[in-house]
Amino acid sequence: VLGVAAFWEGVDVPGDELSGLVVTRLPFDVPTDPLFAARSEQFEQPFQQYSLPRAALKFRQGFGRLIRTSSDRGVVAVLDSRIFTKSYGTTFIRALPECTVRHGPVDELGDAATGWLLHNPQAE
């Protein structure tokens, strides 16, 4: 499955059809979008009070495309370094349900994901 921005909402891939999700960038709204810009003006601190909470919610929804039930499992790879390099990155990690979080080089991603899937069997 290859998803674009619309993938963050309204997509349901049931069962074992989806076991991996690659997030290339954190799902912030485009700041120049007229509607987003107008709504942002309503806040004293638009990034902290509006943009960041919206992006964190979309991130959790994207994660939810993969993990729908307590028996679902899968790997989400976040390629956007801001999740670890920016102070707001923890907001995204805290937005997720309980899960294993690992940080490492992208060239080790395939082996790490395969290893995790092999050693963390699906709950019955």
N, C-alpha and C positions, 0 to 999 in steps of 0.2 A: 504494500500500500504506500503510495506517495501522496502526502497531504500538503496542502499549502495553507495560507492563513485561515481559510474556511474550516480547516480540519479541527481547529480549536473548539468548535461548537457543533453539535448536531450530528456527529458521525458515530455510528455504532457498528463495531466489528466484533461479533460474538465469538465466544469460545476460544479455541486455539488458533484462530485465523490470524491473530496479531500477537507476536511475542516480543517485538522490539519496536522502539520508537526513537527516532533521532530528532532532536530539537536543535535546529541550526542557530536560532537566535531567540532570546527572550521575547515574549509576545507583547511588547509595548505597542500602544497605538502610535500612529504617525502623528507627530505633534503639529504638522501643518494642515491636517484634516480640519476643515472649517467647523464641523460639529464638535469634534474633540476639543479644538482650540476654544470655542465658545463656552463649552462646559467647564473647561479648565479655569477660565477667568472667574468662576464663581468661588474659587478657593484662595485662601491666603497663601498656602504652600501647595500649588497644584501638583507637583511631582509626588510629594509625600502623601497628600490627601486624596488624590484622584488617579493619577497615572500609575503609580506603583501598586495600589490595591487592585486596580482593574487588571493589570498585567499578571499579578500573582494569582488572581482568580482564573484567568485564562490558562495560565500554566497548570493549575490544578485540574482544570477541565481537560486539558490535553493529556495529562497523566491518566485521567479517568477514561480516556479512549482505550487505554491498555488494561487498566485494572478496574473491572466493573463489579466483580464479586469477591468475596473473601477467598475463593478458590482460584482466582486468576493470578497469574504471575507473568513477569516479563521484565525486560531491561529498557530503561530510558537513558539515552545518552544525550547529554546537554553539551553542545559544542561551543556555546557562548561563554567565553572566559569570565564575563562579568559576574556570573553566579558565584565565583570564588574571589574575584579581584575587587569588586565594589562592595561598599558597606551594605547596600541594599540587597545583595545576593542572598543573605540569610533569610530575607523575607520570602523568597521563592522556595527555599528548602523547607522552611517552617510551614509553608502552605500545603505541603504534601502530607498524605497519610503516612503512618509509620512505615519506614522502608530503609533499606541499606543504601548508604551514600558513600561513593568512592570518588576520589579525585586522582587523576593520573594522565599520562601522556596519551594523545589520541592514537598513536601507533600501537598501543597495547589494548585498545578498546575491544577489538574483535575477540582476542583471547580471554580478556576479563569477562566479557558478556557471555561467551560460550561456557566458560568455567562456572560462572554463577548459575546459569540455567541448568547445567548438568548436576550441580551439587545442591540445588534447592528445588527438590521435586514439588510438583503441583500438589496442593492440599486437596484432599478428597472431600 
